[in-house]
Amino acid sequence: MLAVIYAIVAAIMIVIAARIIIRISRKRRRRELNPYKITIKDIDRMEDGKDFEEYLFRLLLALGYEDAYKTVSSRDFGADLVFTDRNGNRAIIQAKRYAVSNPVGLSAVQEIYSAMPFYRAQKSIVITSGIYTDACLKLAGYNGVRLLDREDLIDIMNDLRSRHEDAAMDLIEAEPELLLDSWDDYLRDKQYKKERLLRG
């Protein structure tokens, strides 16, 4: 019986020690997230989205966005970062560290767009280390959400390392690609196809 108690206590101690070691290594890794040194391969190797959020936060600060903040992880209402652009517009960012083989879908646009009123933001941006689905691109275009993909992120990183902060900020702050067709256009197209089918 005593041996069982010792085994349970030992197992608990091992779990606690492992958690402490993991927490210390994460803190050390976050300290090493120097935006001037990180490459896209480093981002691909990050263990979770929290490291990517921390990196983007440090990137914003390095670019000169003094009014940049990380949101609280739980209850962030869809935004990971908040900053004020050079024109005084509050912008919110959702960070998505995804593999290229796993494109970012609709939920990213839905979440960041719906977070705008809470943060009183004029702009919403999704930044990914991957790519976006076609549906995500369309929804962003209809709602004025700026999407920055892997290639954009690489350009921003290169601009920072080359000390071209304004070029990186221009890319971040550029207006989103808007889609101006609407549901009415879709319905008209469907109606036209339906009429053609009925006519034979």
C-alpha positions in Angstrom: 0.0 0.0 0.0 2.8 2.4 0.9 4.6 1.6 -2.4 1.4 2.6 -4.3 1.3 5.9 -2.5 5.0 6.5 -3.2 4.4 5.7 -6.9 1.4 8.2 -7.1 3.4 10.9 -5.4 6.4 10.3 -7.7 4.1 10.4 -10.8 2.6 13.7 -9.6 6.1 15.2 -9.0 7.1 14.1 -12.5 4.1 15.8 -14.0 4.7 19.0 -12.1 8.4 19.1 -13.0 7.5 18.5 -16.7 5.1 21.4 -16.6 7.6 23.7 -15.0 10.2 22.7 -17.6 7.8 23.4 -20.5 6.8 26.7 -19.0 10.4 27.8 -18.6 11.3 26.7 -22.2 8.3 28.6 -23.6 9.3 31.8 -21.8 12.9 31.4 -23.1 11.7 30.8 -26.6 9.4 33.9 -26.5 12.4 36.0 -25.4 14.2 34.7 -28.5 11.4 35.8 -30.8 13.6 38.7 -32.2 11.7 40.0 -35.2 15.0 40.9 -36.9 16.2 37.3 -36.8 13.1 35.2 -37.2 12.6 33.6 -40.6 9.5 32.0 -42.1 11.1 28.6 -41.3 11.3 29.6 -37.6 7.6 30.4 -37.8 6.8 27.1 -39.4 8.6 25.3 -36.5 6.7 27.2 -33.8 4.8 24.9 -31.5 1.6 26.9 -31.3 -0.2 30.0 -32.3 0.8 31.9 -29.1 4.4 32.1 -30.2 3.2 33.4 -33.6 1.1 36.1 -31.8 4.0 37.1 -29.6 6.2 37.3 -32.7 3.7 39.5 -34.6 3.4 41.7 -31.5 7.2 42.2 -31.4 7.2 42.8 -35.2 4.6 45.6 -34.8 6.7 47.2 -32.1 9.9 46.9 -34.2 8.1 48.5 -37.1 7.3 51.5 -34.9 3.7 50.9 -33.9 4.0 52.2 -30.4 0.3 51.7 -29.6 0.3 47.9 -30.1 -1.2 45.5 -27.6 -1.7 41.8 -27.2 -5.2 40.8 -26.2 -5.9 38.4 -23.3 -5.8 34.9 -24.7 -9.1 33.8 -23.4 -12.0 36.1 -24.2 -10.1 37.9 -26.9 -13.4 38.2 -28.9 -11.5 37.2 -32.1 -8.6 39.7 -32.1 -5.1 38.7 -31.0 -3.5 42.1 -31.5 -4.7 45.7 -31.5 -2.7 48.7 -32.9 -3.1 52.2 -34.2 -1.9 52.8 -37.8 -0.1 55.9 -39.0 -3.4 57.6 -39.9 -4.8 57.1 -36.4 -7.1 54.2 -37.3 -7.4 51.4 -34.7 -6.8 48.1 -36.3 -7.2 44.6 -35.0 -5.3 41.5 -36.1 -6.1 37.8 -35.9 -2.9 35.7 -36.2 -3.2 32.3 -37.9 0.0 30.1 -37.9 -1.1 27.5 -40.4 0.7 25.2 -42.7 0.4 25.9 -46.4 -1.3 22.5 -46.7 -4.1 23.7 -44.3 -5.6 26.9 -45.7 -7.3 29.4 -43.4 -11.0 29.3 -43.7 -14.1 31.4 -43.3 -14.1 31.5 -39.5 -11.0 33.8 -39.4 -12.8 36.5 -41.3 -16.0 36.0 -39.4 -14.2 36.3 -36.0 -12.1 39.3 -36.8 -14.9 41.2 -38.5 -17.3 40.6 -35.6 -14.6 41.7 -33.1 -14.4 45.2 -34.7 -17.3 46.8 -32.7 -15.9 45.5 -29.4 -12.5 47.0 -30.0 -14.0 50.0 -31.8 -11.7 49.2 -34.7 -11.8 50.8 -38.1 -9.7 48.1 -39.7 -9.5 44.3 -39.4 -6.6 42.2 -40.6 -5.9 38.4 -40.7 -2.2 37.5 -40.9 -1.3 33.9 -41.7 1.9 31.9 -42.3 -0.1 29.9 -44.8 -2.7 30.7 -47.4 -6.5 31.2 -47.6 -9.4 29.3 -49.0 -11.3 30.8 -51.9 -14.3 31.2 -49.7 -12.3 33.1 -47.1 -10.9 35.4 -49.8 -14.4 36.2 -51.0 -15.9 36.8 -47.6 -13.0 39.1 -46.7 -13.5 41.0 -49.9 -17.2 41.5 -49.2 -16.5 42.6 -45.6 -13.4 44.8 -46.1 -11.1 42.5 -44.1 -7.4 42.8 -45.1 -5.8 39.4 -45.6 -2.0 39.0 -45.4 -0.8 35.6 -46.5 2.6 33.8 -46.3 4.1 35.8 -49.2 3.0 39.1 -47.6 4.5 38.0 -44.3 7.8 37.1 -45.9 7.8 40.6 -47.6 7.1 42.3 -44.3 9.9 40.3 -42.6 12.4 41.1 -45.3 11.4 44.8 -45.3 12.0 45.0 -41.5 15.4 43.3 -41.8 16.3 45.7 -44.7 15.3 48.6 -42.5 12.4 49.5 -44.9 9.9 49.8 -42.1 7.7 52.2 -44.2 7.3 49.6 -46.9 6.3 46.9 -44.4 3.8 49.3 -42.8 2.4 50.2 -46.2 1.8 46.5 -46.8 0.1 46.0 -43.5 -2.0 49.2 -43.8 -3.0 48.8 -47.4 -6.7 48.8 -48.1 -8.3 45.4 -48.4 -9.2 44.0 -51.8 -13.0 44.6 -52.0 -15.5 42.6 -54.0 -18.4 44.7 -55.2 -20.7 42.0 -56.6 -23.4 41.0 -54.3 -26.0 38.4 -53.5 -28.3 40.2 -56.0 -25.8 39.5 -58.7 -25.6 35.8 -57.6 -29.4 35.5 -57.6 -29.7 37.1 -61.1 -27.1 34.7 -62.4 -29.0 31.7 -60.8 -32.3 33.0 -62.2 -30.8 33.4 -65.7 -29.4 29.8 -65.6 -32.8 28.6 -64.3 -34.6 30.3 -67.2 -32.2 28.9 -69.8 -32.8 25.4 -68.4 -36.6 25.8 -68.5 -36.4 27.0 -72.1 -34.5 23.9 -73.1 
